[in-house]
Amino acid sequence: MSDRSPRPRHFSMLRDFQLADWFTLGNAFCGTGAVFAAMRYLQDGQVGDLLWGMALIPLAFVLDAFDGRIARWRKVASTLGRELDSLADVISFGLAPAALGYACGLQGGWDWLVLSYFVCCGVSRLARYNVTAESLSGAEGKVKHFEGTPIPTSVLIVALLAVAAWAGRLGPDLWFGELRIGPWLLHPLVLVYAVSGSLMISKTLRIPKP
């Protein structure tokens, strides 16, 4: 009696990936590395680790820009690629900037809430884009504008943090100091995250898509 059970297909999912998807995974890899760098800095206190982690975010930005262009060039855009891109962006431009901000000293109770708000705004922004992308597409099938700022704009926050780290303005020396509001501390610098998150989920702000 022959064994008709299906044979395992090792790495079958990897075979389904297109060239653009590998750039997207590179994006996610950079974002994950930035989170680990933030953790390493909190563990060892080496500013170099933090700066290396911050440098990974612009690299993730470049990879994110290339994956879409490659997909359009090769005409292999897919739902899998779009979902993969969103998940990578959540890591690199949502979670990683928040983790880097925490490592830099935004560790008050109100800071936690603002950083969490920022990440949730990024997740909501990407989910809304995925749902509405088809309706926003023109005749050529390309989205002509963003509703709200794209989540990769958080690279500007990381650049600001990199300047602070380079200048030694971390922890208790953070720009604008700290305030005690009720039982928790608030670092005014964290408000850049609140502004960025709010702009991401805006429905009135429309930005042309290159």
VOPAGU-2260 file (C-alpha; in pm, 1 decimal, decimal comma):
REM VOPAGU-2260
SITE   aa  ch    i         X         Y         Z
SITE  MET   A    0       0,0       0,0       0,0
SITE  SER   A    1     162,5     325,4    -112,6
SITE  ASP   A    2     198,1     631,2     109,3
SITE  ARG   A    3      -8,3     905,6     -52,4
SITE  SER   A    4      52,6    1165,4     219,2
SITE  PRO   A    5     177,7    1497,7      77,5
SITE  ARG   A    6     549,1    1550,9      95,0
SITE  PRO   A    7     669,8    1852,7     291,2
SITE  ARG   A    8     764,5    2151,4      76,8
SITE  HIS   A    9    1057,7    2308,7     253,8
SITE  PHE   A   10    1088,8    2684,6     213,5
SITE  SER   A   11     779,5    2688,6      -9,8
SITE  MET   A   12     680,2    3032,7     115,2
SITE  LEU   A   13    1024,0    3174,3      37,1
SITE  ARG   A   14     990,1    3050,8    -319,0
SITE  ASP   A   15     676,8    3263,4    -354,9
SITE  PHE   A   16     860,0    3584,6    -264,6
SITE  GLN   A   17     933,4    3831,9    -541,0
SITE  LEU   A   18    1243,1    4051,4    -563,7
SITE  ALA   A   19    1053,2    4345,6    -411,7
SITE  ASP   A   20     953,9    4131,4    -112,9
SITE  TRP   A   21    1319,0    4075,6     -22,7
SITE  PHE   A   22    1369,5    4451,6      -6,0
SITE  THR   A   23    1064,2    4468,8     220,4
SITE  LEU   A   24    1212,6    4204,1     447,5
SITE  GLY   A   25    1532,9    4409,2     454,8
SITE  ASN   A   26    1321,6    4698,8     576,5
SITE  ALA   A   27    1180,1    4483,8     858,9
SITE  PHE   A   28    1529,0    4353,6     939,9
SITE  CYS   A   29    1657,6    4710,3     984,8
SITE  GLY   A   30    1365,3    4804,8    1207,9
SITE  THR   A   31    1416,6    4498,6    1426,1
SITE  GLY   A   32    1786,2    4577,5    1450,7
SITE  ALA   A   33    1703,1    4930,5    1565,4
SITE  VAL   A   34    1483,0    4792,3    1844,7
SITE  PHE   A   35    1761,5    4560,5    1957,5
SITE  ALA   A   36    2009,4    4850,6    1945,9
SITE  ALA   A   37    1782,6    5051,4    2175,6
SITE  MET   A   38    1768,0    4757,4    2415,7
SITE  ARG   A   39    2145,1    4715,7    2398,5
SITE  TYR   A   40    2194,4    5082,9    2483,8
SITE  LEU   A   41    1966,8    5051,4    2786,3
SITE  GLN   A   42    2170,1    4750,2    2893,8
SITE  ASP   A   43    2525,5    4876,8    2835,9
SITE  GLY   A   44    2491,9    5254,3    2803,9
SITE  GLN   A   45    2704,3    5273,5    2487,5
SITE  VAL   A   46    2581,0    5566,9    2278,9
SITE  GLY   A   47    2741,9    5408,6    1974,0
SITE  ASP   A   48    2489,2    5125,4    1988,4
SITE  LEU   A   49    2206,8    5378,3    1991,8
SITE  LEU   A   50    2348,8    5570,6    1696,2
SITE  TRP   A   51    2390,8    5251,6    1495,3
SITE  GLY   A   52    2028,2    5166,9    1563,9
SITE  MET   A   53    1918,1    5511,9    1452,5
SITE  ALA   A   54    2121,6    5478,1    1132,8
SITE  LEU   A   55    1922,7    5165,5    1043,5
SITE  ILE   A   56    1599,4    5364,6    1010,6
SITE  PRO   A   57    1710,9    5574,5     709,5
SITE  LEU   A   58    1835,9    5249,6     554,5
SITE  ALA   A   59    1491,9    5098,5     612,5
SITE  PHE   A   60    1345,5    5409,9     446,5
SITE  VAL   A   61    1560,2    5352,1     135,9
SITE  LEU   A   62    1463,7    4984,9     117,3
SITE  ASP   A   63    1096,9    5077,8     160,9
SITE  ALA   A   64    1122,1    5321,3    -129,1
SITE  PHE   A   65    1287,2    5064,0    -353,9
SITE  ASP   A   66    1046,8    4777,3    -292,4
SITE  GLY   A   67     750,6    4966,2    -439,7
SITE  ARG   A   68     947,5    5083,2    -740,9
SITE  ILE   A   69    1079,9    4734,1    -807,7
SITE  ALA   A   70     730,4    4585,7    -781,7
SITE  ARG   A   71     597,2    4837,6   -1035,3
SITE  TRP   A   72     897,3    4788,0   -1263,9
SITE  ARG   A   73     855,8    4410,0   -1264,3
SITE  LYS   A   74     473,7    4438,5   -1263,0
SITE  VAL   A   75     440,5    4186,3    -981,7
SITE  ALA   A   76     250,4    4388,6    -723,1
SITE  SER   A   77      40,7    4159,1    -502,6
SITE  THR   A   78    -174,7    4158,3    -192,3
SITE  LEU   A   79      98,0    3958,8     -16,3
SITE  GLY   A   80     353,9    4226,1    -100,4
SITE  ARG   A   81     129,1    4505,8      21,4
SITE  GLU   A   82      56,0    4334,1     351,6
SITE  LEU   A   83     422,9    4247,0     397,1
SITE  ASP   A   84     515,3    4610,0     334,1
SITE  SER   A   85     268,9    4731,8     596,5
SITE  LEU   A   86     396,8    4491,6     860,7
SITE  ALA   A   87     756,8    4592,3     790,8
SITE  ASP   A   88     664,2    4960,9     812,2
SITE  VAL   A   89     498,4    4910,1    1150,5
SITE  ILE   A   90     826,6    4774,3    1282,9
SITE  SER   A   91    1068,5    5018,2    1120,3
SITE  PHE   A   92     868,6    5341,5    1133,8
SITE  GLY   A   93     634,0    5277,4    1424,6
SITE  LEU   A   94     776,3    5048,3    1691,1
SITE  ALA   A   95    1146,6    5121,0    1629,7
SITE  PRO   A   96    1121,7    5503,4    1657,1
SITE  ALA   A   97     915,9    5461,2    1974,7
SITE  ALA   A   98    1174,8    5221,9    2121,3
SITE  LEU   A   99    1458,1    5459,4    2029,5
SITE  GLY   A  100    1272,4    5748,4    2191,5
SITE  TYR   A  101    1226,0    5545,5    2508,9
SITE  ALA   A  102    1595,3    5457,1    2510,9
SITE  CYS   A  103    1684,5    5825,9    2472,2
SITE  GLY   A  104    1501,9    5906,4    2795,6
SITE  LEU   A  105    1132,0    5940,2    2715,4
SITE  GLN   A  106    1046,6    5709,6    3003,1
SITE  GLY   A  107     786,9    5898,1    3203,7
SITE  GLY   A  108     436,5    5761,6    3244,8
SITE  TRP   A  109     289,2    6021,6    3008,6
SITE  ASP   A  110     571,0    5948,7    2763,6
SITE  TRP   A  111     467,4    5582,7    2753,3
SITE  LEU   A  112     112,0    5682,3    2664,6
SITE  VAL   A  113     224,3    5919,7    2389,6
SITE  LEU   A  114     466,8    5666,4    2241,1
SITE  SER   A  115     194,7    5400,5    2245,4
SITE  TYR   A  116     -45,8    5647,7    2083,1
SITE  PHE   A  117     213,2    5712,4    1811,3
SITE  VAL   A  118     250,5    5340,3    1733,5
SITE  CYS   A  119    -127,2    5288,4    1730,6
SITE  CYS   A  120    -166,2    5582,0    1490,6
SITE  GLY   A  121      90,1    5423,4    1260,4
SITE  VAL   A  122     -89,8    5088,4    1267,1
SITE  SER   A  123    -425,0    5259,9    1200,2
SITE  ARG   A  124    -275,8    5466,3     918,4
SITE  LEU   A  125    -142,5    5159,1     740,2
SITE  ALA   A  126    -463,1    4962,8     790,1
SITE  ARG   A  127    -667,8    5250,4     645,3
SITE  TYR   A  128    -435,3    5275,2     346,7
SITE  ASN   A  129    -466,3    4904,2     272,2
SITE  VAL   A  130    -844,9    4923,0     288,4
SITE  THR   A  131    -879,8    5239,1      78,1
SITE  ALA   A  132    -589,9    5195,5    -167,6
SITE  GLU   A  133    -812,2    5040,9    -432,8
SITE  SER   A  134   -1072,6    5316,4    -415,5
SITE  LEU   A  135    -803,2    5586,9    -422,1
SITE  SER   A  136    -632,2    5438,6    -729,0
SITE  GLY   A  137    -662,8    5616,4   -1058,2
SITE  ALA   A  138    -725,3    5461,1   -1398,1
SITE  GLU   A  139    -365,9    5336,6   -1411,8
SITE  GLY   A  140    -409,8    5155,3   -1079,2
SITE  LYS   A  141    -175,8    5377,9    -880,6
SITE  VAL   A  142    -268,1    5568,9    -565,4
SITE  LYS   A  143    -221,1    5939,7    -640,3
SITE  HIS   A  144    -223,0    6076,8    -287,2
SITE  PHE   A  145    -194,8    5980,5      77,7
SITE  GLU   A  146    -461,0    6060,5     336,0
SITE  GLY   A  147    -250,4    6178,0     629,1
SITE  THR   A  148     127,5    6169,7     639,3
SITE  PRO   A  149     290,9    5835,7     547,1
SITE  ILE   A  150     436,2    5646,5     842,8
SITE  PRO   A  151     794,2    5659,1     702,1
SITE  THR   A  152     796,1    6032,5     785,5
SITE  SER   A  153     887,2    5919,9    1137,6
SITE  VAL   A  154    1243,2    5903,0    1004,6
SITE  LEU   A  155    1248,9    6278,6    1080,9
SITE  ILE   A  156    1188,4    6206,0    1449,7
SITE  VAL   A  157    1474,2    5957,7    1447,9
SITE  ALA   A  158    1697,6    6220,7    1287,1
SITE  LEU   A  159    1607,0    6460,2    1569,0
SITE  LEU   A  160    1690,8    6195,3    1828,5
SITE  ALA   A  161    2020,9    6125,6    1653,0
SITE  VAL   A  162    2117,1    6492,7    1687,8
SITE  ALA   A  163    2026,9    6478,1    2057,4
SITE  ALA   A  164    2231,6    6160,7    2104,2
SITE  TRP   A  165    2529,1    6308,4    1917,7
SITE  ALA   A  166    2512,1    6618,9    2136,9
SITE  GLY   A  167    2489,4    6412,5    2455,4
SITE  ARG   A  168    2138,5    6535,5    2534,3
SITE  LEU   A  169    1998,4    6205,8    2657,4
SITE  GLY   A  170    1827,5    6091,7    2976,8
SITE  PRO   A  171    1809,9    6375,9    3230,4
SITE  ASP   A  172    1974,2    6610,5    2977,8
SITE  LEU   A  173    1701,3    6579,7    2716,7
SITE  TRP   A  174    1599,0    6903,0    2548,2
SITE  PHE   A  175    1312,1    7090,1    2718,9
SITE  GLY   A  176    1355,4    6897,9    3045,0
SITE  GLU   A  177    1064,6    6725,7    3214,1
SITE  LEU   A  178     735,9    6811,8    3383,0
SITE  ARG   A  179     545,7    6631,4    3655,8
SITE  ILE   A  180     176,0    6619,3    3575,1
SITE  GLY   A  181     -16,3    6432,6    3841,4
SITE  PRO   A  182     156,1    6105,1    3930,4
SITE  TRP   A  183     367,4    6082,3    3612,8
SITE  LEU   A  184     648,2    6261,0    3431,1
SITE  LEU   A  185     618,3    6413,3    3085,8
SITE  HIS   A  186     911,7    6510,9    2866,4
SITE  PRO   A  187     788,5    6786,7    2631,3
SITE  LEU   A  188    1009,5    6643,5    2355,9
SITE  VAL   A  189     772,5    6345,6    2333,8
SITE  LEU   A  190     508,3    6576,7    2187,2
SITE  VAL   A  191     676,3    6544,3    1845,9
SITE  TYR   A  192     546,4    6186,8    1851,0
SITE  ALA   A  193     196,7    6307,7    1935,4
SITE  VAL   A  194     203,7    6552,9    1643,8
SITE  SER   A  195     343,4    6294,0    1402,9
SITE  GLY   A  196      84,3    6034,1    1501,9
SITE  SER   A  197    -202,3    6281,8    1472,2
SITE  LEU   A  198     -89,5    6387,1    1123,6
SITE  MET   A  199     -77,5    6022,5    1016,9
SITE  ILE   A  200    -443,3    5959,9    1097,9
SITE  SER   A  201    -568,2    6291,8     958,9
SITE  LYS   A  202    -833,9    6250,6     689,0
SITE  THR   A  203    -823,3    6611,9     574,8
SITE  LEU   A  204    -450,5    6622,6     500,8
SITE  ARG   A  205    -377,5    6498,2     150,0
SITE  ILE   A  206     -21,6    6450,4      26,0
SITE  PRO   A  207      63,1    6370,0    -339,4
SITE  LYS   A  208     216,7    6022,9    -375,9
SITE  PRO   A  209     534,2    6016,7    -589,4
